[in-house]
Amino acid sequence: ERVSEALAQVIDKVREFSEPQLKMMVSFANFLKSLEGGQ
């Protein structure tokens, strides 16, 4: 299965993140998902 270009860019960036940054990223992703689900 081919990874979308947007996802590939995200993966490329998060490889360099520290653990606190990754945790923040996960929290933000969950926040965006909750907004999407709330509509």
Backbone torsions as a table, in degrees:
resi	resn	phi	psi	omega
1	GLU	NA	128.3	-177.4
2	ARG	-78.8	133.9	176.7
3	VAL	-79.4	134.8	178.9
4	SER	-62.8	155.0	-177.8
5	GLU	-61.2	-41.0	-179.8
6	ALA	-61.4	-44.9	-179.5
7	LEU	-65.7	-40.0	178.3
8	ALA	-60.0	-39.6	178.8
9	GLN	-65.8	-41.4	178.7
10	VAL	-62.5	-48.3	-179.9
11	ILE	-57.9	-42.6	179.5
12	ASP	-59.5	-41.6	-178.3
13	LYS	-72.7	-44.5	-173.5
14	VAL	-71.6	-17.3	175.5
15	ARG	-56.7	-29.9	-176.6
16	GLU	-92.7	-2.6	-176.6
17	PHE	-73.8	149.5	170.1
18	SER	-81.8	168.3	-178.1
19	GLU	-59.7	-44.5	177.1
20	PRO	-59.1	-37.8	178.2
21	GLN	-65.5	-41.0	178.7
22	LEU	-62.6	-42.2	179.1
23	LYS	-63.2	-39.8	177.7
24	MET	-63.6	-41.2	179.2
25	MET	-61.9	-43.9	178.6
26	VAL	-63.7	-42.9	178.0
27	SER	-60.6	-42.0	179.6
28	PHE	-66.1	-41.8	178.0
29	ALA	-61.5	-42.7	177.8
30	ASN	-64.4	-38.0	177.1
31	PHE	-61.5	-48.0	179.1
32	LEU	-61.1	-39.7	179.7
33	LYS	-65.1	-39.1	180.0
34	SER	-66.8	-34.7	176.1
35	LEU	-64.8	-44.8	-179.6
36	GLU	-61.6	-41.7	-178.8
37	GLY	-71.8	-22.5	-176.0
38	GLY	-81.3	-8.1	-176.7
39	GLN	-82.1	NA	NA
